[in-house]
Amino acid sequence: MFERLLAKSAKDMSKAETIMEHTNRLLSEYETLKLLYPNILTETEWEILRDACYYHDIGKANTKFQNKIRSLKERIEDELKDLEEVPHAYLSCAYMPIRKLKKKYSEEELKCLLMAVYYHHERKEEQYEVSEIIIEKDLPKYVEALKKEGFDLPEPPKQNYPRYVDRENILKLQELYPFIRIKGVLNKLDYAASAHIPVELPPENLTIYLEQYMKNLNSQPNELQTYLKNHADESHVIIASTGIGKTEAALYWIGNNKGIFTLPLKVSINAIYDRIKKEIGYKNVGLLHSDSHFEYLKRAEAKEYEFEFNLTDLERTKKLSMPLTITTLDQVIDFAFLYPGFELKLATLAYSKFVIDEIQMYSPRLVAFIIIGLKYITELGGKFLIMTATLPPLFIDFLKQEKIPFKQPEKPFLKFNDKGQVISRHVMAIQERDLTADEVIAQGIKRKTLIIVNTVTKAQQLYNQFKEKKIDVHLLHSRYIKKDRFEKELAIKELGKRDSTDSGIWITTQIVEASIDIDFDVLYTELSEATGLFQRMGRVYRGREYDGQEPNVYVYTGDPLPSGISTTSKYAVVDFTAYEKSKEVLLKYDGQRITEAFKMEIIEQIYNLETLGEDSRYVQELKDTINQLKNVLPYDQKDKPKLRDIENIQIIPHIVYRNNENKILSLEEELKNLQKEDPKNLKRKLEIQQQLQEFTVEIPLWAYKKAYNANLYVGSVSVNRFLEYPIVSYQYTYELGLIYDIDENAMFM
């Protein structure tokens, strides 16, 4: 027999941990959570959760598990070696004193407790015949040892739990909410205890930090900020002007609660994260997206706001333990799949204030995930805030259709100038022809000129047109390697500073719609659809009023269509119906001054079910995805709708690899040596991975497959056993970025 019953083996710098030590750590985090957020469970649910914590790992007291986590010399003979291992969560239920617990809980409460323990790890289906033998012949050996460790076990191990943990009990979602809360919080406690991190850091009242921030600016909360500060106990849908201070308003609404703040783009998330830490002074904020580990590393190297690289911070962020997390939507909303283990995110969101900024930038598929996600969150008692400058009314229709509770003020919140008038920033001209270099040159180029088009291919064509005329011009889009894109973003931001008096021309795609804080004098843009257009207009006269009479926004509707718009292609940037209806409505406003109120009026005219029609691709995709999600069975892995429309892959263009071959090979070799000689040096591994990423560009998976089939794949750079960067012989230059013409649909990238 073993002297100590282990829950965790010794790993890296950590010591082995007994079942009781791990359980006590879990119970300690339980007390912390209950103290911080006492209202997330009822008193009975808190008691069920405590028992779930107490018994969840007791099933590790079996020969097969104890042998598995020990060295060969420490193992004992397994008398049942011909039987496969039974997952410990199932055996934990066999140790639980069900007769005693029946006196404490109702039938439904007991089911909830046993299911939380039984399913706290997702494992293959239990083979009851095998379990029966192990429960009868192996578990009794460990009862005394468990009692000696301190466990209260008044009944012998029995296989009397199956009827309480039948999978059929957890297929009706709305009846599952107590189980979801308890299992989700149990998982959160278990992960925190295993990682030796706090389950939650205490929230500090954001209002105090905001008031000091406002005082430093010699300012007072505006109407929007005051409204959300005074109505913090309700869910809201808010329409408000760009530049009115929506971020501060959302932080007021979060107040002294746990907050999860989502935005569409990583660069926007990074900027708000830095602003909250540096300007507002709130330190306990997490940054969560696919590159957050690199962002943490960069800030540590730059020694920004005394930031130090700390693996614990990474763990806290990933486990949603920070009082405020700034994140991409896909990091949290994927729980709507109801995949195995979804309960942790949903249970956490149920006691968080959930902010969704710029909802109009998401695809219909992602909006469907938001709507169903909010349905589950609010039914569990959670609160949300949707903020946007332009809200398609059909989103409201679908929120109401799903009976999601929220408040929406009768009037939008508008930004006013010093005279108390609604600020005016744009005069718009509609041109029913193609956007060309000649069109821009004809209006004069001695200004800060921004050109935004729908596709990379069109951007590259325009760049070449200007170059043929010997006119200096710059290009930015999504198909640059990270190193080059970073340099270009710095350059466009420098020219785009409000106080910059320089002139210049930048051609870009929709990546600047909301991701880069710039202020140009004039915009030339292809029409995509109205919400995208208004995002683009936000890059011109961004923080200042325009009192001129000449247009400072020129919108080109194409001849017959602008780039990226198609009546047939699935790769089209925008739904054709949305483009067509936008053009129809916008033509009424040709030559007019476009106020924020006009923008909202235009959106209401276009984005409703009557105008778009039930059969439009936009509406159909939204409806179909909602219906798919509503029909998904919890824990079913089949036929799940995809979260993203397009799957991407990072590649290294062959010319980039050749020009940097020595550096790349050296980094690759160092990484391999680290894996063998110093596997615990995660900081250096991340530094190398970050340097390798500088040579990569992200493309759609379909484009990579086309290249592979065309024999353009020439090798790969290995990062680790799970990740490599393919080297692909696409054309690439610093000026134009990645160029490919292997498929007619490539124009839609």
Order of alpha helices (4+ residues) and beta strands (2+ residues): beta-beta-alpha-alpha-alpha-alpha-alpha-alpha-alpha-alpha-alpha-alpha-alpha-beta-alpha-beta-alpha-beta-alpha-alpha-beta-alpha-beta-alpha-beta-alpha-beta-alpha-beta-alpha-beta-alpha-beta-beta-alpha-beta-alpha-alpha-alpha-alpha-beta-alpha-alpha-alpha-beta-alpha-beta-beta-beta-beta
